[in-house]
């Protein structure tokens, strides 16, 4: 795990513009990666099933997926560095990194939703 952090640190030092571009895009496209999953995905899934848990999980993972797309160029460079140094497949390294980003973003969004619901902001 430490090697992944070092690889991210190396890529972020080298290409700081990728981080700035991703952060600006996240701010200006907030509605895209948040509103689409919350409204469209939830309505589509609720037509298919009545389970609140499945609906909630689909919303979380779709937010995580759309959020992780903004960091795709950074993740590609990190996966390339790791694949070369550890002699693994580039695709397997990239998929592992991307899945971790999706799950972490989904968990953080889920925690934020629970906190907002608990504080009666939503």
Backbone as numpy.savetxt, mean C-alpha at the origin, in Angstrom:
# Nx Ny Nz CAx CAy CAz Cx Cy Cz
15.56 -8.84 7.45 14.73 -7.65 7.45 15.60 -6.39 7.45
16.70 -6.47 8.12 17.60 -5.32 8.18 18.13 -4.98 6.78
18.35 -6.01 5.99 18.87 -5.78 4.64 17.85 -5.01 3.79
16.57 -5.28 4.00 15.54 -4.56 3.25 15.53 -3.08 3.62
15.67 -2.80 4.91 15.71 -1.40 5.34 16.94 -0.68 4.78
18.07 -1.38 4.74 19.27 -0.78 4.17 19.11 -0.53 2.68
18.45 -1.45 2.01 18.22 -1.28 0.58 17.28 -0.11 0.31
16.22 0.02 1.12 15.33 1.18 0.99 16.09 2.47 1.27
16.92 2.46 2.29 17.68 3.65 2.64 18.60 4.06 1.49
19.23 3.07 0.86 20.12 3.34 -0.26 19.35 3.91 -1.45
18.22 3.32 -1.76 17.42 3.80 -2.90 16.84 5.18 -2.62
16.38 5.41 -1.40 15.78 6.70 -1.08 16.82 7.82 -1.04
18.04 7.49 -0.63 19.10 8.50 -0.67 19.45 8.85 -2.11
19.48 7.84 -2.95 19.89 8.05 -4.34 18.81 8.76 -5.15
17.56 8.41 -4.94 16.44 8.96 -5.73 15.42 9.64 -4.81
15.80 10.76 -4.26 14.90 11.48 -3.35 13.71 12.06 -4.11
13.88 12.31 -5.41 12.77 12.86 -6.20 11.61 11.88 -6.32
11.90 10.58 -6.32 10.81 9.59 -6.35 9.93 9.72 -5.11
10.54 9.95 -3.97 9.78 10.10 -2.73 8.95 11.37 -2.77
9.55 12.45 -3.22 8.81 13.72 -3.28 7.64 13.63 -4.26
7.86 13.01 -5.39 6.78 12.85 -6.37 5.67 11.98 -5.81
6.03 10.90 -5.13 5.02 10.01 -4.55 4.21 10.74 -3.48
4.86 11.52 -2.63 4.14 12.24 -1.58 3.21 13.30 -2.16
3.66 14.01 -3.18 2.80 15.02 -3.82 1.60 14.34 -4.48
1.85 13.24 -5.16 0.74 12.51 -5.80 -0.24 11.96 -4.77
0.28 11.49 -3.63 -0.62 10.99 -2.59 -1.53 12.10 -2.08
-0.98 13.29 -1.92 -1.78 14.40 -1.41 -2.86 14.81 -2.41
-2.48 14.95 -3.68 -3.43 15.45 -4.67 -4.42 14.40 -5.16
-4.11 13.13 -4.98 -5.02 12.07 -5.42 -5.60 11.32 -4.24
-5.76 12.02 -3.14 -6.32 11.42 -1.93 -7.67 10.78 -2.20
-8.51 11.44 -2.96 -9.83 10.91 -3.27 -9.79 9.65 -4.10
-8.79 9.54 -4.94 -8.68 8.35 -5.81 -8.42 7.10 -4.99
-7.41 7.13 -4.13 -7.05 5.90 -3.42 -7.85 5.71 -2.14
-8.72 6.64 -1.79 -9.56 6.45 -0.62 -11.04 6.34 -0.97
-11.52 7.19 -1.85 -12.95 7.21 -2.17 -13.37 6.02 -3.02
-12.55 5.64 -3.98 -12.90 4.49 -4.84 -13.11 3.23 -4.01
-12.18 2.86 -3.13 -12.43 1.65 -2.34 -13.60 1.78 -1.37
-13.72 2.93 -0.74 -14.75 3.07 0.29 -16.14 3.04 -0.32
-16.35 3.72 -1.43 -17.69 3.78 -1.99 -17.94 2.71 -3.06
-17.09 2.65 -4.06 -17.36 1.75 -5.18 -17.12 0.28 -4.83
-16.02 0.00 -4.18 -15.73 -1.39 -3.82 -16.71 -1.89 -2.78
-17.03 -1.03 -1.80 -17.97 -1.47 -0.76 -19.36 -1.71 -1.34
-19.80 -0.88 -2.28 -21.11 -1.11 -2.89 -21.12 -2.37 -3.74
-20.05 -2.61 -4.47 -19.97 -3.81 -5.31 -19.94 -5.07 -4.46
-19.14 -5.07 -3.41 -19.03 -6.25 -2.55 -20.31 -6.46 -1.75
-20.95 -5.37 -1.34 -22.19 -5.53 -0.57 -23.32 -6.09 -1.43
-23.26 -5.90 -2.75 -24.24 -6.53 -3.64 -24.00 -8.02 -3.78
-22.75 -8.44 -3.61 -22.40 -9.85 -3.74 -22.65 -10.61 -2.44
-22.25 -10.02 -1.31 -22.36 -10.70 -0.03 -22.89 -9.74 1.03
-23.45 -10.30 2.09 -23.97 -9.50 3.19 -23.00 -9.43 4.36
-21.87 -10.07 4.25 -20.91 -10.12 5.35 -20.20 -8.78 5.50
-20.30 -8.21 6.68 -19.64 -6.94 6.96 -18.13 -7.13 7.01
-17.70 -8.26 7.52 -16.26 -8.52 7.65 -15.60 -8.62 6.28
-16.22 -9.34 5.36 -15.66 -9.47 4.00 -15.65 -8.11 3.31
-16.70 -7.34 3.48 -16.77 -6.01 2.91 -15.66 -5.12 3.47
-15.48 -5.16 4.78 -14.44 -4.36 5.45 -13.05 -4.77 4.97
-12.80 -6.08 4.86 -11.49 -6.55 4.41 -11.22 -6.17 2.96
-12.24 -6.24 2.12 -12.07 -5.84 0.72 -11.75 -4.35 0.60
-12.39 -3.54 1.42 -12.09 -2.10 1.43 -10.66 -1.88 1.87
-10.25 -2.55 2.96 -8.90 -2.36 3.48 -7.84 -2.76 2.45
-8.02 -3.92 1.83 -7.00 -4.37 0.88 -7.01 -3.56 -0.41
-8.16 -3.05 -0.81 -8.16 -2.20 -2.01 -7.51 -0.85 -1.73
-7.70 -0.30 -0.53 -6.99 0.92 -0.15 -5.49 0.64 -0.09
-5.11 -0.49 0.49 -3.70 -0.85 0.56 -3.09 -1.02 -0.82
-3.83 -1.64 -1.74 -3.33 -1.83 -3.11 -3.14 -0.50 -3.82
-4.14 0.37 -3.76 -4.03 1.65 -4.45 -2.96 2.54 -3.81
-2.81 2.45 -2.48 -1.77 3.21 -1.80 -0.38 2.73 -2.21
-0.23 1.42 -2.36 1.09 0.87 -2.69 1.50 1.18 -4.13
0.56 1.49 -4.99 0.89 1.82 -6.38 1.75 3.08 -6.48
1.60 3.99 -5.53 2.37 5.22 -5.58 3.85 4.98 -5.31
4.16 3.92 -4.59 5.54 3.62 -4.27 6.10 2.51 -5.15
5.45 2.26 -6.26 5.87 1.20 -7.19 7.27 1.43 -7.75
7.65 2.62 -8.21 9.02 2.79 -8.72 10.09 2.53 -7.66
9.81 2.96 -6.44 10.76 2.73 -5.35 10.86 1.24 -5.06
9.72 0.57 -5.01 9.73 -0.87 -4.73 10.41 -1.66 -5.84
10.28 -1.22 -7.08 10.97 -1.90 -8.18 12.49 -1.80 -8.04
12.97 -0.62 -7.67 14.42 -0.46 -7.51 14.94 -1.27 -6.33
14.19 -1.28 -5.24 14.60 -2.07 -4.07 14.59 -3.55 -4.40
13.57 -4.01 -5.10 13.49 -5.42 -5.47 14.64 -5.81 -6.40
15.00 -4.92 -7.31 16.12 -5.20 -8.20 17.42 -5.32 -7.41
17.64 -4.41 -6.45 18.85 -4.47 -5.63 18.91 -5.76 -4.82
17.80 -6.14 -4.23 17.76 -7.34 -3.40 17.92 -8.59 -4.26
17.29 -8.61 -5.42 17.39 -9.78 -6.30 18.82 -9.99 -6.78
19.51 -8.91 -7.08 20.90 -9.04 -7.54 21.81 -9.49 -6.41
21.66 -8.88 -5.24 22.58 -9.19 -4.15 22.34 -10.56 -3.52
21.08 -10.97 -3.43 20.78 -12.27 -2.81 20.60 -13.39 -3.83
20.71 -13.05 -5.10 20.58 -14.03 -6.20 19.23 -14.75 -6.16
18.19 -13.97 -5.93 16.82 -14.48 -5.98 16.16 -13.97 -7.26
14.98 -14.46 -7.51 14.21 -14.00 -8.66 13.70 -12.58 -8.39
13.80 -11.74 -9.42 13.32 -10.36 -9.28 11.83 -10.33 -9.01
11.08 -11.18 -9.70 9.63 -11.20 -9.54 9.23 -11.61 -8.13
9.88 -12.61 -7.58 9.52 -13.04 -6.22 9.87 -11.98 -5.19
11.01 -11.31 -5.37 11.37 -10.22 -4.45 10.37 -9.07 -4.55
10.01 -8.72 -5.77 9.07 -7.62 -5.97 7.70 -7.95 -5.40
7.20 -9.14 -5.66 5.88 -9.52 -5.14 5.86 -9.55 -3.62
6.95 -10.02 -3.02 7.00 -10.05 -1.56 6.98 -8.63 -0.99
7.76 -7.74 -1.57 7.78 -6.35 -1.11 6.42 -5.70 -1.31
5.81 -5.93 -2.44 4.51 -5.31 -2.74 3.42 -5.83 -1.81
3.43 -7.12 -1.54 2.43 -7.69 -0.62 2.60 -7.12 0.78
3.84 -6.95 1.21 4.08 -6.35 2.53 3.55 -4.92 2.57
3.78 -4.14 1.52 3.26 -2.78 1.47 1.74 -2.76 1.51
1.10 -3.66 0.78 -0.36 -3.71 0.74 -0.91 -4.07 2.12
-0.34 -5.07 2.75 -0.84 -5.51 4.06 -0.62 -4.44 5.12
0.56 -3.82 5.13 0.84 -2.77 6.12 -0.08 -1.57 5.91
-0.28 -1.15 4.67 -1.19 -0.03 4.41 -2.62 -0.38 4.80
-3.04 -1.61 4.55 -4.39 -2.03 4.93 -4.55 -2.04 6.44
-3.55 -2.53 7.15 -3.63 -2.56 8.62 -3.66 -1.15 9.19
-2.81 -0.27 8.68 -2.80 1.11 9.18 -4.12 1.83 8.87
-4.67 1.61 7.69 -5.96 2.21 7.36 -7.07 1.64 8.24
-7.02 0.34 8.51 -8.00 -0.29 9.40 -7.93 0.27 10.80
-6.72 0.47 11.31 -6.55 1.05 12.64 -7.09 2.48 12.67
-6.80 3.25 11.61 -7.31 4.63 11.55 -8.83 4.66 11.52
-9.45 3.76 10.77 -10.91 3.69 10.72 -11.48 3.34 12.09
-10.88 2.38 12.76 -11.36 1.98 14.09 -11.23 3.13 15.07
-10.12 3.86 15.02 -9.93 5.01 15.92 -10.97 6.08 15.62
-11.19 6.40 14.34 -12.17 7.41 14.00 -13.58 6.99 14.39
-13.91 5.72 14.23 -15.22 5.24 14.65 -15.37 5.29 16.16
-14.30 4.98 16.85 -14.34 5.02 18.31 -14.51 6.45 18.82
-13.90 7.40 18.13 -14.01 8.80 18.54 -15.23 9.48 17.95
-16.05 8.74 17.19 -17.27 9.24 16.57 -17.03 10.38 15.58
-15.94 10.28 14.83 -15.68 11.26 13.79 -16.35 10.88 12.48
-16.64 9.61 12.31 -17.26 9.17 11.05 -18.72 8.89 11.30
